[in-house]
């Protein structure tokens, strides 16, 4: 049941390897099986696997001669796959997150296509969608699309566009291409103005592929929605695949990006308490260690994670760790960077908290209200910190940010192998005592003082904004 | 005397070992000219111990035990002589020595030494034995080190070679090497391995062996000291009772020397025992209180009373004390506490407390339908014993570790905590982790469906008045007790059967007694293959890495709602009032 060791065990690496050779349906089944058997677990491996899988799914999606538009078909296909994946392992919220991101990508491309093709039929829909993304735009575009103040509207819209593209560049960390997909709303406005090439210089530049096939975008093509230009459909797939590639890049870089904020949050001579094993936190601290001297108190998170914590602390790599992504970070220890590390059992957390300046935690997932789904015991740490008025900082890539709201927190708790608490050999106890070993735990947002994502530091109250920027409302429920 | 005792003791870090070693190594260490250095050492020492020369083996054996410094000097002389005999064999060892020395890179004046050495070499034949002694130490050191110097080796070999050859097979190198390793580790470690915030809590001679104990210490006290040290006797009440019983034996076998008044002499006699006890493990509050009571009792004895009568009186008083303050007190508390439990309750308890256990069992016998959540933590796993005994009695028991508390504490409707001491300012001094249990009960207990909402479960401390202290503490750092950090290292004992093996040990050893607690952990591990890499075994060699094993923590009074004592149930703020009973603590 527990993911066991050995290089032969199926896991992320073997899955990614097989991904290129197998047909997508097999891959999906394989991934679902891996998720169910918990052979791929933890946020990042799940996210990476999902992203690669979806890329493959998108790439293999066939253009059907049927009635559906390519984008819509793609959307449907991804949605269907996404539902299956999420159903396979609902507690790995990142799977859903990545699926949503991909859906968002497709929708954007869809919007783009429509925007170029059709204006009138779209105005309402665009308005709605834009409302999801940038609240101000709808009032301009939807409320009075043909206003006499066309020029000013356009101007503001463009400013909005610039603004959103900037923020979105930050938000999504899609350095170059993201802005490209963002201004998707603009065409609709600009076409109202009747002079797309002029006004959307920006979009022209950023949509070379889109605009090139039709050098002179028709102001109004009546059947915009229903025109599955072969070129256009190809483009969509291409764009989406590129977008997924960027998501994958983001997944790989998020630790690094988070670590780059380390020096903003750690001062010299600080005493930092961290909990459980997290490569994100490790890299964050290592980054800070390159410039500052401080002390780290590491609580070991018995019984589910203490092995990894020990490995993290001592630098003894566990060779069998199947996730290549995590092993690399094991190579350098904080101690080798000159940081004093004090390893404590979980019971000493409260006692030591009075000397701690800052608590830095990682998480399994963040929900839209800022609540955490994290390694069991995180709540202890967070509450103890709260009791001592010690700030709690949570590090997390935005990919862990889920648009779900925790109506039923228990839903996210995962229970693990009981034999880690009581070995089965202890027959008497095992029979007579009910043993609980939650792996995950729900931590309310009130316990957290700050989140540091790959976009920077955020107050808990700001998280909803990132959620909105990152996902489309249509996709909250896949 | 002390050295062997220390060696026998389980703990790797002997403060004494390094100091001894230190002087020896630097002498040898000169990297540039190891041979010379060695020789010089040998000369110096040799003069001191020329007699032993011929009995290599004997000397070897002696070495293992004896301090390296003394040994180091003689080797070289012996080496010189023997080199003629068995150079070839010993060359290897000599090389090792050389490397060793090089590594050490001592700073001593080598030139002088060299000159001396040469002279000596010519002279000495008989001193081999001393040389042998030296050898082992060198070899032991050399192994870990990587060869650096070979230049001087040739000369070196000759001197040392034969001796080492003989000695090495015979010697138990392990003892010596381990000693050296430890010493090396300690060289770096002692400053680093102690968590600075807690440096005031590291005791110098925590573990006392039997060796070297003064005659005054009564065997019963000796036994008790060892039991305390190894956590065989653990828990405030048990320690208190065991101490009193031991002292009872002391008093029973006590006879007042002539021309001394019993109250006076017995007091000093007792204080010797007490100080010995406290050197094995710091006395807990209940011990301190009962000892204070006992001393007072003895001091106030009428000097005119005959010895037997006085002894009788004291012993009876002790029995009475145990009965009143512990046995009956527990009864009263258990009865009182069981009244707090109502049908349908879920009671959260932490680790193990004899009173809590008794209370729960009492309530169960009274027919209350409730369940118990036992929280527990590494490395002592005291809760396992509690869970076992409760389950045996038939209670519904849930068991989790501290980490699982976050999700489990929601169902809890009451929280019972045992105490090691109640502090004057109403704070609870109890097993490390109790504070978090109280906090979680306060914060998230009580069936609150939504996150974060406070359930405000009543947290009730069960504590005999003998555990009340007038001391006032704010945090868990100023006064606390440090356990063995090595208890945190998970020992995956041997190989395949690990889980089961650990299991067998776990209930017996780990549950209540902490010393072996670490072994219980091995159970959890899923795969034996990677084990070696995973553990903390090498933590002492890791610079900057410190392990902290804290025994107690202090729960803020805000988390406590009630303290049940045999004197009645009081709010934590009233603890200081109860302290009046004890007249304040030192």
Interface residues (C-beta under 8 A of the other chain):
Chain A: X2 X4 X5 X6 X300 X301 X302 X303 X304 X306 X307 X310 X311 X313 X314 X315 X316 X317 X318 X319 X320 X334 X335 X336 X338 X339 X340 X341 X342 X343 X344 X345 X346 X347 X348 X349 X350 X351 X352 X354 X355 X371 X375 X376 X377 X378 X379 X380 X383 X384 X387 X406 X409 X410 X413 X417 X419 X420 X421 X422 X423 X425 X426 X428 X429 X432 X433 X434 X435 X436 X437 X438 X441 X442 X443 X444 X445 X446 X447
Chain B: X192 X195 X197 X374 X377 X378 X379 X384 X387 X388 X391 X392 X396 X397 X398 X399 X400 X401 X402 X403 X404 X405 X406 X407 X408 X431 X432 X433 X435 X436 X439 X440 X443 X444 X450 X451 X452 X475 X476 X477 X480 X488 X490 X499 X500 X502 X503 X504 X506 X507 X521 X523 X524 X525 X526 X527 X529 X530 X533 X534 X535 X536 X538 X539 X542 X543 X544 X545 X546 X547 X548 X549 X550 X552 X553 X554 X556
